[in-house]
Amino acid sequence: LEKRWKDSAETLIIGGGCVGVSLAYHLAKAGMKDVVLLEKSQLTAGSTWHAAGLTAYYHPGINLKKIHYYSIKLYEKLEEETGQAVGFHQPGSIRIASTPERVDELKYQMSRAHWHPNPQSLISPEKVQELFPLLNMDKVLAGLYNPGDGHIDPYSLTMALAAGARQYGAKLYFPAPVTGLAPTAEGKWDVETPQGTIRANRIVNATGFWAREVGKLVGFQHPVIPVHHQYVVTASVPEVKALKTELPVIRDLDGSYYLRQERDGLLFGPYERQEKMKLQESWVTDGVPPGFGKELFESDLDRIMEHVEAAMEMVPVLKNADIINVVSGPITYTPDLLPMVGPHQGVRNYWVAIGFGYGIIHAGGVGKFLSDWIMNGEPSYDLIEIDPNRYGKWTSTAFTAAKARESYGFNNIVGFPKEERFAGRPTERVSGIYETLKSKASMGFHAGWEQPHWFYKPGDDVGYKPSFRRTNWFEPVGRECKLVMEKVGVMDLTPFGKFIIRGKDSTKLLERLFANVIPKVGVTNISHMLTPRGRVYAEVTVTQLSPGEFMLVTGSGSELHDLRWIEQEAVEGRYSVEITNVTDDMGVLGVAGPNARKVLQKLTDEDLSNSAFRFLHCRSVTLADIPLTAIRISYTAVMEAGQEEGIDSFGAYAMNSLRMEKGFRAWGAEMNCDTNPLEAGLDYFIKLNKPADFIGKQALLDIKAKGLSRKLAYLTMQTDDVDPEGNETVWHDGKVVGNTTSGAYSYSSQQSVAFAYVPTELNTIGQKLEVELLGKNYEATITEEPLILTEPTRTRLQKK
């Protein structure tokens, strides 16, 4: 160890597991000069050293596939680069389907994989047996095969990354526990250790199951919890020893375990059901025992017996194998089993890379992703699903525990479209009308809120009944669409993120943040915040309530994601503004349909006619004696007033179908940090000629000059009993040419509709393409949008 530690760092990483060390390696390799990593005891102490080390190309999400892909490609060349062996085996892996529903799931996943480079294919039982001759084939219907998958030795991997990090100039110090974290006035951090204080420009919490401890030093209760995960290793098995090539890793989805070859024996790890699995809750309430590092929990074979039996049935040679080791160690879980990666809202220059249930496969890609984000001021692609800011003050310890239990138990359940998981719900985040609605609707969960998906009527098949095909909500949603198109519907929109911005520089700040012009007092517009590279960071409605006072409204899933960006710009640009998050203080009801005005007019003396209260205008009115900002009202009053107009409730599924018919793009689907606003067809909202130099303006001018290579298309298609929903592969002439971003059934026009990115040369009205759904390609036609005109447009055309 060096005599004297550095007393300053550009980036200081806390935690020497595979994730922290990977970030040190990537930052140093990218040319960052002062990278320091502090590890409290020794590298890999924690969850890394005892991990089963599985590496897989497969991921059901959109962009996490990129993280997996990068990790595998990095691990393939790490030994050559660093001179350290990493013990990387790539015998491939097979996910086994033993029910028809599982076969559908594999087809569903294939339709999402074809537009990615990750190698993946659906294989027959014959091919499964050829690759894994020791399998009992009685139940095997199909397999999802990923060549290039396998496993790596976690200890060796971390040591190779550490060698690489040092090679490029990073400093790794241990034993070096962090005892205090103090923010400075200019946004830096004083990191206190027994050896003295290091001043860092930014800190990264990569401390695994100590994440809560470190979070507390900053004032956060990170929603992570340690789970007891067990895996079993057998002695040498003669039938395994006799094989010429290593067996692929198998994942028996219905038996809920993974199994792989370990030397001449086998290793398998089950995921118990939620009522059987074990959480280390005492670590959450009382903290992790100070000395805990390379220790393990007591093993408990009884707990996993049903999985052991399933494995013996699937791989009969296990019956006679001797168990030589049962490993039971802590693995960190978040409520949804996805990690928390990126800058954290609420403090400056505090980043996290925590909550990894699959740290080994994520380490390489996350190190690269975070390093790019830190170096370039924006992520290289969009990973909102692992944004730490998806959680907030509503994420209680009880919620985290209930969800971690559920996520662990549901590790291998069938992944349906529109999946709902009910543990830990509702949270304290419920709207004022939740109690009124909860028994009348199928509820969805958005950023802690309960929000109706669709409403029940007598005779409906009620409840949550997921399926890969049209299911019990299909007809009711059609009824709700008709209601809104012909009469009047009410929807609970309370989950919207809502911010108030005021102060002498408020207009100046918004001019810098938004690509649209800033609306006048009493007017609302749709505006986009862009990244420096010209990607769409957010879509927000901006309303100027009174001179210099603005209300910003964003989607529920991007509340703190957007707030963090706004706050960061306000601080770095030294704007004199006050930003308040009023999301939880304000209920929102949407009243929509041709009779909406008629109903509301009964509750107020204000003139709500089209000429007096125009589209995209806002004002303070009093409805049913409740003062509101243009659109806030008690649900019961509206319902009573709308009886003769046929008023009723509608939910998020109908809303999605209706917005698709109108050709409205949605943030997180048609646009995000993977897309620029010009290819997304948002030109109308982007004012390149406005005087203010908004973030991303120069990049957009360059993009415009260069021309677009792809553009968003609007597709109509006839299917049978399945509809597009986004993230499906688009084909043309037997080749993959793009992907859908969202889709729905259009009840007004009786066909499926979807948005998709396709190369500009194919993007012409009338062009025929194919969209892959559940293993079958359906013909789709690029159609002029929108299918259904908006009300202001219809009114305008009627006047003509």
N, C-alpha and C positions, 0 to 999 in steps of 0.2 A: 504493500500500500504506500501511496505517496506520503511524504512527510506532512505536506500541507494541502488541505483541500482547497479547491477553487472557492472564492467567496461570492462569486456571481455566476448566473447562468441565464442563457437566452430562454431555454426550456428546461424545466426541472421535472423529471418523471419520478413519481413515488411508486415503488413496487417493482420487484425483480422477477416476476413470473414471465411466461412466454410473451404475453401481450406488451408489458412495459419494455422488455428488452427489444422486442421487434420495433417498437416506436423509436427507441434510442438508435437502433441500427438504421432505420429509414431516414430519420432526421439528419443524422451525421452523414449518411451517404448522399443526401440531397444537398449537402454543403453547409448545413447550419454549424456555426463554430462552437458555441458553448452549450453542449448538450450534457446534462448531468443526470444520472439515475441514482436514487437512493434506495437501498434494500435493507429492511430491518434486521434480517439474520443472514440468510444466504440465498443466492439465486435459485429459483424453482421451489423454495419452501412455500407451502400453501397448497393450491389445487394442482399446480403444474406437474410436480414430480410423480404423482400417483395416477395421472390421467391414463385412460386406455389408449389415447393417441390416435383416434380414428380420423382419417382425412377423406372427405367426400366432396365430389363436384355438385352433388344434388342439394338443392334448397328450394322449398316451395315458393318463396317470395320472388320479387322481381330483381332487385339489384344486389341482394345478398349473394346471389349466384356469382356476381363479379368478385366478391370478397373470397369465396371458396376457390374460384378459378385462379386468382392471383396467388393465393397461398400455395396451391399445389405446384404452380409453375415456379415459384420462388424456391420451394423445398427441393425441387428436382435439381436445382443448380447450386444450392448453398454449400455443399461439401467442396465442390470444385472451387468456389470463390473464397471460402474461409479456411480450407484445409482441415476442417473438422467433420468427421463422419457423423451422419444424422440418423442412421438406421431407418431409411425410408423404404418401405415395401409398397409396391403398387400392383397387387394382384387383381384389382377391380372390386366392385361390390354389386350385390343384387338385393333389391327390395322384393320380398316375396308376397304375391297376392294369393290368398286362399279362399276368397269369396268373390262372387260376381261384382259386388260393390267396390271391392278393392281393385278389380280389373278396371272399372270405370275411373277410379282415382288415378291409376297409373296412366290411363289415356288422357285424363284431364291434365296431369302433370306434363305429359309429352307435348300437349298442345301449347304449353307455356315454355317448353324448353327449346323448341326448334329454332327460335329466333336468337338464341344465345350460342356462344361457341362451345359451351360445356358439352363434352361427349356423353350422350345418353340415348338408350334405345329400349324399346319394349321387346322382350324376348319370350319365346315359347317354352313350355315345360321341358321339351327335349333339350333345348339349348341350356336351360337352367341346370339340368342333370349333367350335361356334358361338362359344364364349368365347375359344378360342385357334386362329384359322383357319390358323396357320402350321404346325400339327402334322401329322406323318405318322401317319395313323390305323390303319395295318396292325395294330399290336399292342394298341391301346387297347381294353380291355374295359369299363372304368368309371372314374369319377373321384370323389374326395371333395372337395367344393367348400365353401370357407369364404369367403363374401362378407365384405368388411371387412378381410381380410388384405392385406398388402402389404409396404412397406419404408419406412424413415425414414432421414434423414441423421444418423448417430450423433453427429457433431461438433455439429451444430445442436441436436440433442435435449439433449445434455449442457449446452450453453451456455444453453438455455432453462431447464433445471432449476436451473442455477447462478444465473441471474437471479432465478428464483422464490425460491430459498433465501435470497439476499441480501435480497430484498424483505421476507421474513418475519423477517429479523434474524439469520440464520446468518452466521458468519464463515468465509470460505474463504481460506486462506493458502497461497501458493506463490511461489517454490520453497521447500519446507519439508520436507526429509527427516527422518525419525524415526531417531535414532541409538541410543536406548535406551528400555526400558520397565521401570519399577521399581514393583512393587506396594507399597502402604503397609499398615500393620497393620490399618487399618479398611476395607480392601477397595477403596481408590481406586488410581489409577495416576499415577505421575510420568512424563510423556512428554517425553523429552529431544530437543531439536532444536538446531542450530547457533545459533539465536536465543534459546535459553533453555529453561526447563522449564515445561510446563503441567501443572497437576494436574487430573485428570479423574475424575469419578465412575464412568464406564465408558468403555471403548475399543471401537471396532469395526474389525476388520481387513477392509478392502475393497480389498485391494491387487493383485487379479488375479494375474499370474504372479510377483509379488514376495511372494505370501502365505506361502511357506515362510520367506523371510528374516525377515519380521515375526514369524511364528510362533516361530522360533528364539529371538527376544528374550524370549519368554515361556516357552520350554522345550518347544514342540511341534514335531513333524515333520508338518506338514499333508500329507495324501496328495493333492497336486496336481502336475501335470506339464504343461509346455507342448508343444503339438502344432503342427506346421507345417500350416496350412490355406491352400490356394491357391484363388483365384478369378480368372477370366479376363474381361476386358472387351473388347468388339469396337468397331470404328469403326462409323459409321452404316451401317445395312442398309436399302436402298431399300424392301423389302417391309414393314419395321417402320415406316419413316418415313411410308409411305402410309396406315397405319392411322388410323382416326378416334379410337379409344379405346385407352388403355394396356392392354397384354396382362396377363392375370393371371400371378402367379408360378406356375411349375409345379415339381413335385417328381416326377422320374421315379424311382420307388423301385427298379426293377430295374436302371436305369442308374446309380443311386446319385449323383445330383447335383440341385442346384436351379438353376433358370434364370429370369431375369426381364429385363424391359426396363430399359435404362439410357439415358436420353434417346432417341436414335433407334437405338441399338445394343442389344446383348444382354450380359448378365453371367451367367456360370454358374460354380458352385462344386461340385466333386466331393468325395466321401469315398472315399479309396482303401482297398483291402483291407488287413487288418492287417499282412500281410507286406511291403507296399509303402510304407505311410505312414511319416512321419518324426516322431520325437520329439526334443525338444531335451534329451536326458538330461544333458548336461554342466551345464545350469543347476541340475539337481537335486543333482548331486554337488559341483559347484564354485561354485554360486551364479550368479545373473543378473549379466552384465557390468555394472559400476556405472553406466556412462553410457547403457545401453540405454533408449530412450524411444520416439521416433517413428521408429525404424529398422525395416527389414524384413529377412527372410531372402532368400537367393538363390532365385530361382524355378527350377522344374525341370519343364518341360512333359512330358518323357519319362515321369515318374512317373504322370502323370494321363492318358496317351494313350488308354487303353481307354475312359475316361469321355468324353473329347473325341469319340471315334468314336461312342459311344452317343448323345451329344447331337446330333451331325450327322445321325444316322439319324432321330432323333425330330423334330428341327427342321431340315429340309434347308437352309433359307436360311443356316445357319451355315457350310456348306461353302465359300461364296464370301466369307465375312466376314473382314475383316482384324483380327488381334488387336492392340490398341494398348496393353494393359497386363496384366501378370500380377502379382497381389499375393500374396505369401507371407508371412504374419505369424503370430506366436505366439497361440494360443488355449489357455486353461487347461482341462485335463481332470481330473476326479476318476476313480476306478476305475469308477464306474457312470454317468458323464456327467451326474449331477445335482449341482447346487451344494451347498455347505455353508452353511446359513443359521441363525443363532440363537446362544444363549448356549452356551459351551463348558464341558464338565465338566472339573474338575481345577484351575481357577483361578476366582477371583471376578471378576465384572463384565468378563469378556473375551468379546466377541461376534465372530462372523465372518459375512462375506457374500462368500464366495470360491468358486472352482471353477466359474465360469460358462462353459459351452460356448456358451450362447445369451444372452449378457449383455444385448443390446439389448431383446429382448422381455421378459426377466425384470426389468429394472431398475425399471420403474414399480411393478409389483405387489410386488416384494420390498421396495422402499423403504417402501411403505405397510404391508406385513405386519410388517416389523421395527419400524417406528415405533409401530404399535399395540401390539406385544408389549412394547416398552420403556416406553411410556407407561402401559400397563394391567397390567403384571406377568404377563400370560399372552397367548398368541397368539389372534388373532381366529378362527382355524380351524386344523385340524390339518394340519401338513405334516411328519409324521414322516419321509417319504421324503427330505427334504432336511436332516434334523437332522444337524449336524456330528458328533454323538455316535454315529452308526451305525458310525463307524470307531474303532479303538482301537490299542493297542500292537502288535497282530498285523498292522497294515497296513504292511508293509515297503515300501521303495522298489522292490524287484524286483516285488512284487505290484502296486503302483501303476502301474508301467511296463507290465507285461503286460496289466493290465486297461484302461489308457488306449488301448493299441494295439487291443485287442479292441473296445472301445466305439466307437472311431473307425471301424474297419472295419465294425462292425455297425450303423452309423448308420441304414441303410435296410433292414436285413433284416426279414423278416416277424416281427411281434411276436405270438408265440403265448401262449396262457394257460400258466401254470406254466412259464415260460421258465427254462432253465438256461444259464449261460455258464461255460465251463470253464477259461478262461485263469487262470494264477496260482494254481491250486488243486492240492493242498490247501495251506493256510497252516500256520503252526506250531500253529494251534489245532485239534488233533485229539484225540478222546477216547481213552481207554485201549483201546477195542475197535475203533477205526477200522480198524486193520490186519486184524483178523479179519473185518470185515464188508465191506470195500471192494469185493471182487470178487463179493460175493453180492447186491449191491443197487444200485439206481439212486439216486445220492446227490443231495441238495439242499444248498444253501449258505445258512447262517444266521449272520450276524454273524461271519464268519470260520470257522465250524465246518462240518464235513461231517456231514450227518445223513441217514440212510436215508429215502428217499421210499417205496420198495416193494422187495420182495425177489424174486429170481429162483428159479424151480424148473425142473427139467429139462422141456424142451418149450415153455418160454415164449419169446416174441419179446422178446429182451433189449435193453437199451440205451436211450438217450434218443431217443424218437421223438415230437417234439411235433406237435400237431394241434389244430384248432379243434373237432374232434369226439372221441368216445370213441376212445382209442388203446391202445397195447400194455399200458398199466398197468391198464386197466379191470377185466379178469377177475382178475388177481393180487390187486388190492386187495380185491375181493369175498371172495377166499379168506382174506385176512388178517382181514377183519372177522368172518367166520364163526369163525375160529380164536379170536379174543378173546371172542366172544359165547358160544362153546360149550366151549372148553378153556382154554388159557392162552397169552398172548403176552408177549414181552419187547421193550421199545423203549429205544433209547439216547436219554436225555433230558438228556445232559450240557450241551448248549448253554444251558439255563436260566440266567438271571442270578441270582446268589446273593450275598446280603449278610448279614453278622453285625453286629448293633447291640447294644452293651452300654454300661453306665455308669449313673450315678445318675439321670439324667433320661431314660433310654431309654423307659420307659413313657409319660412325659409327652409326649415328642416324638411317639411313635406315636399317642397320643390326639389330638394336634393334626393329624397328617397323614392319619389314616384315618377313614373314615365309619362303619366297623364298630367293635364293641367289641373290646378287646384280649384275645386268647385267654389262658386260664390256662396254667400250666406243663403241658407235655405235650399241649397241644391246638393244632390248626391251624385257621385259618379263611381265608376269601377276603375280602379287604378292598380298598377302592378309595380312591385319592388323588384328590381333586377340586380343581379350580381355584377361585379366588375367585368366578367366575361360575357355579360348580356344574357344570362340564363334567368328564368322566372323564379325568383325566390318566394314570392307571395302574390296572392290576388286579394285585394281588400276593397270594401266600399268605403268611400270617404265622404263625409257630410260636414259642411261647415254650419254649425248650429248657431253661432253668433260670431261677430268679428273676432278672428284669431282663436276661436274654440272649435275643435274638430272632434267628431266621433268616428272611429275606425272600427269596422266590423269584418271579422275573418272567420274561417271555418273552425269548428270545435277542435279538430285535430291539429291545428297550427297556431293555437292561441299563444303559447309561450315561445314557440319557434319564431313567430313574427315579432313578438314583444322584445325578445332578446336582440334581434337585428336593429329594431328601431332605437332601443336604449343604447346600443353600442355606438350607433352613428351619432346620437345626441351627445354622448360623452366625448367621443373622439373628435367631433367637429366643434365642441364647446358651444353648443346651442343653448340659449337660455329658455328652457321649456320645462313644463311639468307633465309627466306622463302617468296616467292612472289606469290600472286594470280594473274595469267595472263589470267584468264578465258575470260574477256571481251576484251582483247587485241589481241586475236588470233582467226581467222576464221578457221574452219576445214571442209574439203570436203573429203568424203570417195568415192573412185573410185573402184568399185568391179566388178568382172566377168572375164571370160576367156580372153576377149579382153582388159582388163584394161591396161596392160603393153604396148600393141601395140599403144593405144591412147596416153598415156603419152610420149612414146618414140618420137612421132612426135614433142613434144614441147621442147625437150632437147637433148644435145649432150652426156649426161651421159649414161653409159651402164645400162639399167634397166632390163637386162635379168635375168632369174632365178639364173644362176650361179654367176652373178656379184652382184646381189642385192637380198640376200636370205630372206626367210620368217623371220619375227621378227627382221629385221635389220633396222637401221635408218641411214640416212646421210643427209648432207646439199647438196641440188641440186639447180639448177636454172631452172625453168620451165617457158616458155613464158616470159623470161626476169624478172621473179619475184624470188628473192632468198627465199628459204623456208627450213624449217626443214622437210626434207623427204616428207612431205605430205601436202603442203599448196599451193593452186593454184587458179587462177581466174576461176570462173564457166564458163564464156563465152568462154574462150580459150579452156577449156576441151570439151565443147559442140561442138565447131566448129571442133576441131581435130577429134572428134569421129563420125562424120556424117556417113562415110562409114561402120563403125563398128556397126551401129544401136544404138548409145548411147541414153540414156534417163534418166530421174530422177526416183528415187524410194523413198519411205517413210518408216516411223517407223513400220507400220504394216507388210510390206513385210520383213523388217529386222528381226522382231520378229519371223515370220514363218520360215525364213531361219536359224536363230540361233537355233531354236527348232529342226529342221531337223538334224543339225550338232551336237546336244547334248550339246551345250554351255550353261553352267549355268549362271544365272544372279543374281547380288547382289540385295537384296530386295525381291527376290522371292525364289530361291533355297537355298540361304544362307543369313544370317543376324545374329543379336545377339540372335536368337532362335536356331541357328544351329551350330554344329562344322564342320570343313572342312572335317573330315573323313567320317561322315555320308552323307555329300553333294557330296562325290566322287571327292574331290579336291586333293587327295593324291599327284598327280603329281607335284603340285605347292608348297607343304609343305616339306621343307627340314629339317627333324628332326635331321639329322646328321651334319648340318652346325655348325661350332664352336660357333658362336654368340648365346648368350642367349636371343632369341627374346621373346617378350611379348606373353604369352600363351603357351610357349614351354613345361613347366613342366606339365601344365594341359593336354596338348595333349598326353604326354607320359602316364599319368594316364588313360586317356580315352581309349587309345589304349590297355593298359594292361587289363582294365576292359572289353573291348569288346563293340560293338555297339548294341543298342536295336532296332534301326530303320535305314533304309538306303534309299537313294534316288533311285527311280525306274523310268524307262522310259516306258511310256505306249503308245500303239497304240490302236485306237478304231474307230469303224464305228458308225457314228451318222446319224441323218436325216438332220435337218436344224439348228442345234445348235452345237457350239464347246466349248470345255473346255477353260478356261482362267486363272485358278488358284483359290485357296481358296475353291474348291468344296470338298464335302465329298466322301471318298473312302470306299466302302463296300466289305465285303466278308462273304459268308454264313449268310446273314441277320444281320451282326454286323458291326459297324463302326470300320475300322482298320487304317484310316489315312486321309490325305488330299492332294489335288493337290497343286502345288506351281505356275505353269504356264501352259499354253496350247495354242494351235493354230491349224489351219488346215494346213496340209502339202500338198502343191499343187503338189510337185514332186511325192509323193506316194499316193495321193488321199485318205487321211484318216486323222482323228484327231490324234494329239500327245499331250502328257502331261507329266510333271514331277510330281511325287508324293512321299511323305514319307510314307513308309509302314514298318511293323515290319520285322526284318531281316529274320525270319523263312519263311515269305511269299515271300521274295525277290529273286525269281529264274526266269530265262528266261522261258517263256511259261506259267507262273502262270496266271490264270484267276482271274480278280477282277471286280468290278463294280464302275463306276463313276456316281454320281448323278448330272443330269443337268435338271433344270426346272421341278423338281418333278418326273423325270423318271430315273431309273438306266440303264446305258448303259454298255454292256460288254467291258472290257478293258483287254489287254494282255501285260504282261511285256515282252519287246522286247529288243534285244541287240542293244545298241546304238553305233555310230550314224546311222541314216537311210541313210544319205548322207555324204560321206567322204569329208574332207577338201581338198583343192587343193594340198597342199604339200604332203598329204598322197596319193592322187590319182597319183601324179607325181612319188612318190617313188615306188608305186605298179607297175606302167607302166614300170619302169626301170627294176624291178625284172623279 
